[in-house]
Amino acid sequence: MDILLATNRRPGIAGQVVADLKLPPVGALPGQLHPLRLAQPGNRIGGYRCRRPLCWERIGLDCAAMPAPVVPHPTLSTEALEAIYAHARRDYPNECCGIAYGPRDQPVVDRATPCENIQNRLHAEDPVRFTRDARTAYNLEARDIFALQKSLRGDSPAKIVYHSHCDVGAYFSDTDQAAAQFDGEPSYPVEYVVVDVRVDGTRGAKQFAWDDEQKKYVEVGAYA
């Protein structure tokens, strides 16, 4: 489902309340090849030239039918993905959220850290401003944002921010797009994973990365 911006002044990670935080200057993500976008050889996609004769097209494909993200995109390890799925199942019917980390010099993401979704708390405190609860929105705590920021200077930086969608499928909505940007550029150098979770369990996830030409996050792979 859509997520809510906690402030109209300064969007951050997935609707985090960041009006009073000092965000580090972060430009666009490095240009990356997006394998789920139709392209001809030589076309520029996010700063890289397409090296495939024909890239996959995302239309009409579900999570199970689509390939996992490929280098240079960060890819979740089996253990990290299972931890994320377990988190989504545990928090259902509310949306879960968290941050995943990996070695700086490798494209793998091998550690998923669950975060608390504080959307219910915000909704209870101010239902006029925060009209949705945690069943259809999520919000990260300030301490988790600081952990993300700090990790960017270390050997195991944050590479993926994840959250779940309950009963509606995995997609990156217009609100997701707005919450992940600041002044039309990514707020942080991370990609996003959205998990499809239902009453009977998880049904895969999709990963989204910044496309510098389209100036928005696009789908770059999926996990079964």
N, C-alpha and C positions, 0 to 999 in steps of 0.2 A: 504494500500500500504506500501511499504518499507519506512523506515525513514532513514535519513542520519546522520552519525556521523559528527559533526561539527569540530572535530579534530581527528587526528590519534594517538594523544599522550595519551589521557585519556578519555575514553568513560564514559558517565554518563547517566542520565535519558534521554532516547529516543532521543539521538543525541544532547543533550545540549552542548553548547560551555563551556567546563570546564577545558581547558588547564591551566588556571591561578587560578582556584579555589582550596582551600584547603579542600579536601574531608575528612570526618571523616572515621576512619577505621571501615569497616563494613564487617562482615563475612557472611557466607551463612545464609539464612533464617532458622529458626528452622524447623526440619524435619516435614513434614505434610503428611497426608493421601490423596492421589489423587484419587478420586472416579471414574475418567474417564479413568483409566489405568487398563488394564486387569491384575489381580493378584490373586494368591491363598492365602488362609489363612496362616498367618505366614511370608509371604514374606515381606521384608523391602522395604518401599517406602518412600524415603526422610526422613529416620530416624524413621519412625513409622512402626509398623507391621500392615499389612492389617487385619482388624477385620471382614471383610465381607466374606461370602462364595465365592463371585465372584464380582469383581468390574466391573463397566460399561466400555465398550470399546467405544472410541470416534469415530472410523471409521464409516463413513456413516450416522452420526447423524447431524442434523442441530440445530440451536440455539433453535428453538421452541421445539424440541424433547428431549433435554438434561436437566438434573436436574440442579437446581441452586447450587452454591458452598455450602458445608456443613462444620460445625465446624471440625477442627480448622481454616479453612479459613475465612477471613473477608468477610462478605456478605453485599452487598449494600441494604440499606433500600429502600422502594418504593419511598420515596421522593427524595433520592439521585439519584436513577436510573432515575427518571423522569427528574431531573435537567440535568443529563448527556445527556439524549436523546434530550432534548430541545436545549442544547448547540450544539449537532451534527447537528440537523436540521437547527439551526440558522446560523452555519458556512458553511454548504454545499453550493457550491461544494468544499470548502476547508476542510481540516482535522481540527478538533478541538482537543484540549488537555487540561488536567486539573489534579487536585490532589483531592483525596477524603480522608476524615479524620473520625475518630471514637474514642469512649472511649477506653482508654488503657486496661481496665479490661474486655472488652466485645468484642465479635467477629463481632459486627455490625459496618457498615460504614454509618454514618448518615448525612454527610455534604460533598457536592461536590463543589469544588471551580474552576470555569473556569479560564484558563490561556490564555494568548495571544500566538498564534502560530506565531513566528517571522520568519518562513521559507521564506515568500515572501520578507521580508526585506533583509535577508541574500542572497537570490538569486539575488535580484536587485543590491546589493553591489558587489557581486563576483559570477557571473553566471558560471565561470569556476570551482570554488571550490564547489559551491552549485548548482549543475546542475538541481535539482528539485525545483519546487515551492510548495506552500502550498496545491495544489490539490493532491499531491502524497507524501508529507513528512511533518514532523512537528518538531518544535524545541522550547523548553521552555526557557524563559528568566532566567538570573542568579538570579534575585530577587525571582523567584518562587522556584528555587533550594534551595536558602537560607531559604525560608519559610518552605520547606519540612524538611531540616536539623534541623531547630529550633524546629519544632513540635515534633521531635523524642524524645526530652527531656521533653515534656510536658504531660498533662493529655489527650490530644486528638491528638495523632500522625497521621501522614500520613500513610495510609494503602494500598491505591490503586492509581496508576497513570493511567489515561485513555487517549485514543485518538480514533478518528474515522477513518474508511476506507470508502472511497466514491466509491460506485458502484462495489466493488470487494469482499465484504464479510469480515467477522471477522476472522482473523488468526494472528499468531505471526510469522513473517518472520525471516529469518536468520539475516537480518539487525536489526530487533527488538531485537533478542537474543544478538547480539554483543553490541548494544547500552546500554542494561540493565546490562551489566557485566563489571567488571574490574579485569583483571588477572584471568579470569575463574570463578569468584564468583560474586554474585549479588552486584551491586553498592550500593543499599539501601535495607533495609528490608521491601519491599513493594511487592504487587502483581500488575498485570497489567490487565486492561479491554480494550478490543477493540470493538468498536461499528460498526455494519453494518448499513450504512446510504445510502439511495438512493434518487432519485429525489422526490419520493412520500412519504418519511419518513423513520423512523428507522425500522430495521427488526431484532432486538435483539442484544445481545452482548455476548462475551465470556471472561472468566477470566482465567488467566495464573499465575502459581506459580512455584517457583524454586524447582526442583527435585535434591537433593544432590547426588543421585546415577547416574543419567543420565547427570548431570552437564549441565542442560539447563532448560528453562521454559517449562512447560507442561500445557495442558488444564485441568482445575479442575472444570469447571462448566459453565453454560450459563444462560442468562436471556432472557425472551421472550419480 
